[in-house]
């Protein structure tokens, strides 16, 4: 999917300029790539429309740069963006310019299609192990998403990256043996209860230092023994003197 987006080249940078721009109903943005970076001003609703599309960050954007000194028409991807953590309002966007003649690498969302998998009908649990796949292709053949038909899956089976049908001109970069979608064996109530109670009533934790063993071999242990021996010796000497006095 391709979107048209009109942006305005701006000269001022910094937090003050960004705040003024937002008060005026615009959002600061930057266009990177092709050896340069250009400061832009964008209408937030136009960017939000792209973000809410199913293509998302993989959507090609046909830019019209108002006030550009050269190349007013360019093609880009929405690389990153920031939103206000409280209001959710769009605060900033990073666009990456692409060349239509050079391959790009981008993550494409995975869309599971087909009827309910056979294994799910038998009580299995469907797992979406991957939500997107990393691909390389020319921008002109960049797909909006990759479809995976999970309907024939039975319990214990799955579909790997190497088993996905790729679009012409699209190459997958993820591990071919990585699982994309699978149907797992359902866990029984007895097994779940056993897992939850396995840590209850276990052995008493080992005490690291205990009595005499804690002192043996520890730093200062010999000094402690010598001090104890000296104290005992002093006690015996005092008892001997006291006995002589009584005589």
DOTI-835523 format. One record per residue (C-alpha): residue number from 1; x, y negated, z negated; residue in three letters. Coordinates in steps of 0.25 Angstrom, whole numbers, plus 2048, in hexadecimal, padded with zeros to 3 digits. Last residue first. Example, Ala and Ser with C-alpha at 12.3 -4.5 7.8 and 13.67 -1.06 7.14 Angstrom:
   num   east   north    up   residu
     2    837     804   7E3      SER
     1    831     812   7E1      ALA
END
This chain:
   num   east   north    up   residu
   247    8B5     855   66D      UNK
   246    8A9     84C   671      UNK
   245    8B3     843   678      UNK
   244    8B9     84F   680      UNK
   243    8AB     852   685      UNK
   242    8A9     844   68A      UNK
   241    8B6     845   691      UNK
   240    8B2     852   698      UNK
   239    8A4     84D   69C      UNK
   238    8AA     840   6A3      UNK
   237    8B4     849   6AB      UNK
   236    8A9     851   6B0      UNK
   235    8A1     845   6B4      UNK
   234    8AD     83F   6BC      UNK
   233    8AF     84C   6C3      UNK
   232    8A1     84D   6C7      UNK
   231    8A2     83E   6CD      UNK
   230    8AF     842   6D4      UNK
   229    8A8     84E   6DA      UNK
   228    89C     846   6DF      UNK
   227    8A6     83C   6E5      UNK
   226    8AE     846   6EC      UNK
   225    8A1     84C   6F2      UNK
   224    89C     83F   6F7      UNK
   223    8A9     83C   6FD      UNK
   222    8A9     849   704      UNK
   221    89B     846   709      UNK
   220    89F     839   70E      UNK
   219    89A     83B   71D      UNK
   218    892     848   71D      UNK
   217    898     856   71E      UNK
   216    891     85B   712      UNK
   215    887     851   70C      UNK
   214    87B     855   713      UNK
   213    87D     863   710      UNK
   212    87D     860   701      UNK
   211    86E     85B   701      UNK
   210    867     85A   70F      UNK
   209    86A     851   71A      UNK
   208    863     853   728      UNK
   207    857     859   722      UNK
   206    851     862   72D      UNK
   205    842     860   730      UNK
   204    839     86A   72A      UNK
   203    834     874   734      UNK
   202    827     871   73C      UNK
   201    81A     870   736      UNK
   200    814     867   741      UNK
   199    81D     866   74E      UNK
   198    816     870   756      UNK
   197    808     86A   753      UNK
   196    806     862   75F      UNK
   195    80C     86C   768      UNK
   194    804     878   762      UNK
   193    7F7     86F   763      UNK
   192    7FA     86D   772      UNK
   191    7FC     87C   774      UNK
   190    7EF     880   76E      UNK
   189    7E7     875   775      UNK
   188    7ED     87A   782      UNK
   187    7F6     872   78C      UNK
   186    7F1     871   79A      UNK
   185    7FB     877   7A4      UNK
   184    800     86B   7AD      UNK
   183    7FC     867   7BB      UNK
   182    807     85F   7C2      UNK
   181    80A     851   7C9      UNK
   180    817     84B   7CE      UNK
   179    821     855   7C9      UNK
   178    830     852   7CC      UNK
   177    836     85C   7D4      UNK
   176    839     853   7E0      UNK
   175    840     849   7D6      UNK
   174    83B     83B   7DA      UNK
   173    840     834   7E7      UNK
   172    834     837   7F0      UNK
   171    836     833   7FF      UNK
   170    82C     82C   807      UNK
   169    82D     82B   816      UNK
   168    821     833   819      UNK
   167    818     834   80C      UNK
   166    81D     83F   803      UNK
   165    815     84C   7FF      UNK
   164    818     84F   7F1      UNK
   163    81E     85D   7EE      UNK
   162    82C     857   7EB      UNK
   161    826     84E   7E1      UNK
   160    821     85A   7D9      UNK
   159    812     85F   7D8      UNK
   158    80D     867   7CD      UNK
   157    809     875   7C8      UNK
   156    807     87A   7BA      UNK
   155    7F7     87B   7BB      UNK
   154    7F3     87A   7CA      UNK
   153    7F6     86E   7D3      UNK
   152    7EE     86E   7E0      UNK
   151    7E7     861   7DD      UNK
   150    7F4     859   7DB      UNK
   149    7F5     852   7E8      UNK
   148    800     847   7E7      UNK
   147    7FF     83A   7EE      UNK
   146    80A     830   7EE      UNK
   145    807     821   7ED      UNK
   144    807     814   7F5      UNK
   143    810     81A   7FF      UNK
   142    81D     812   804      UNK
   141    81E     815   813      UNK
   140    821     806   817      UNK
   139    829     804   80B      UNK
   138    833     80E   810      UNK
   137    835     81A   807      UNK
   136    83A     81F   7F9      UNK
   135    831     825   7EF      UNK
   134    830     827   7DF      UNK
   133    823     82E   7DB      UNK
   132    818     829   7D2      UNK
   131    80F     82E   7C6      UNK
   130    817     83A   7C4      UNK
   129    814     846   7BB      UNK
   128    805     844   7BD      UNK
   127    800     850   7B4      UNK
   126    7F3     857   7B7      UNK
   125    7EF     860   7AB      UNK
   124    7EA     86F   7AD      UNK
   123    7DC     874   7AA      UNK
   122    7D9     87C   7B6      UNK
   121    7D3     870   7BD      UNK
   120    7E0     869   7BB      UNK
   119    7E8     874   7C1      UNK
   118    7E0     873   7CE      UNK
   117    7E3     864   7CF      UNK
   116    7D7     85B   7CF      UNK
   115    7D6     856   7DE      UNK
   114    7E0     84F   7E6      UNK
   113    7E9     843   7E3      UNK
   112    7F4     83F   7DA      UNK
   111    7FA     831   7DD      UNK
   110    808     82F   7DB      UNK
   109    80D     820   7DA      UNK
   108    819     81C   7E3      UNK
   107    827     818   7DD      UNK
   106    830     810   7E6      UNK
   105    83C     812   7EE      UNK
   104    83E     80A   7FB      UNK
   103    843     80D   809      UNK
   102    847     801   811      UNK
   101    841     7FC   81E      UNK
   100    835     7F5   818      UNK
    99    83E     7EE   80E      UNK
    98    839     7EC   800      UNK
    97    838     7E0   7F7      UNK
    96    836     7E3   7E8      UNK
    95    82C     7DB   7E0      UNK
    94    82D     7D8   7D1      UNK
    93    821     7D3   7CA      UNK
    92    81E     7CA   7BE      UNK
    91    813     7C7   7B4      UNK
    90    807     7CF   7B7      UNK
    89    7FC     7CE   7AD      UNK
    88    7FA     7D9   7A3      UNK
    87    7F5     7D0   798      UNK
    86    7FE     7D5   78D      UNK
    85    80A     7DC   793      UNK
    84    80B     7D2   79E      UNK
    83    80F     7D9   7AB      UNK
    82    81C     7DB   7B2      UNK
    81    81E     7E0   7C0      UNK
    80    828     7E9   7C8      UNK
    79    82B     7EE   7D6      UNK
    78    81F     7E9   7DE      UNK
    77    824     7ED   7EC      UNK
    76    828     7E4   7F7      UNK
    75    826     7E0   806      UNK
    74    82A     7D2   80B      UNK
    73    824     7C6   813      UNK
    72    829     7B8   810      UNK
    71    837     7BD   815      UNK
    70    83F     7AF   813      UNK
    69    83D     7A3   80B      UNK
    68    831     7A8   804      UNK
    67    827     79E   800      UNK
    66    81B     7A8   800      UNK
    65    820     7B6   800      UNK
    64    817     7C0   806      UNK
    63    819     7CE   801      UNK
    62    814     7DB   806      UNK
    61    814     7E4   7FA      UNK
    60    816     7F3   7FB      UNK
    59    80F     7FB   7F0      UNK
    58    818     804   7E8      UNK
    57    817     7FC   7DB      UNK
    56    808     7FF   7DB      UNK
    55    803     808   7E6      UNK
    54    7F6     80A   7DE      UNK
    53    7F3     7FB   7DE      UNK
    52    7F2     7F4   7D1      UNK
    51    800     7EF   7D2      UNK
    50    7FD     7E9   7E0      UNK
    49    7F0     7E2   7DB      UNK
    48    7F8     7DD   7CF      UNK
    47    802     7D6   7D8      UNK
    46    7F7     7CF   7E0      UNK
    45    7F1     7CB   7D3      UNK
    44    7FE     7C5   7CE      UNK
    43    800     7BB   7D9      UNK
    42    80F     7BA   7DB      UNK
    41    81A     7B0   7DA      UNK
    40    828     7B5   7DF      UNK
    39    837     7B4   7DC      UNK
    38    83F     7BB   7E7      UNK
    37    84A     7C5   7E6      UNK
    36    854     7C8   7F0      UNK
    35    85D     7D4   7F6      UNK
    34    851     7DB   7FD      UNK
    33    84A     7DD   7F0      UNK
    32    843     7D5   7E5      UNK
    31    836     7CD   7E5      UNK
    30    833     7C6   7D8      UNK
    29    826     7C3   7D1      UNK
    28    820     7B8   7C9      UNK
    27    811     7B9   7C7      UNK
    26    807     7AE   7CB      UNK
    25    7FA     7A8   7C4      UNK
    24    800     79A   7C1      UNK
    23    803     79E   7B3      UNK
    22    80B     7AA   7B8      UNK
    21    813     7A0   7C0      UNK
    20    816     797   7B5      UNK
    19    81A     7A3   7AC      UNK
    18    824     7A8   7B7      UNK
    17    82A     79A   7B9      UNK
    16    82D     799   7AA      UNK
    15    832     7A7   7A9      UNK
    14    83C     7A5   7B5      UNK
    13    83C     7A3   7C4      UNK
    12    838     798   7CD      UNK
    11    83A     799   7DC      UNK
    10    82D     7A1   7E0      UNK
     9    82A     7A8   7EC      UNK
     8    81B     7AB   7ED      UNK
     7    814     7B8   7EF      UNK
     6    809     7BE   7F9      UNK
     5    807     7CD   7F7      UNK
     4    802     7D7   801      UNK
     3    801     7E5   7FD      UNK
     2    805     7F2   803      UNK
     1    800     800   800      UNK
END
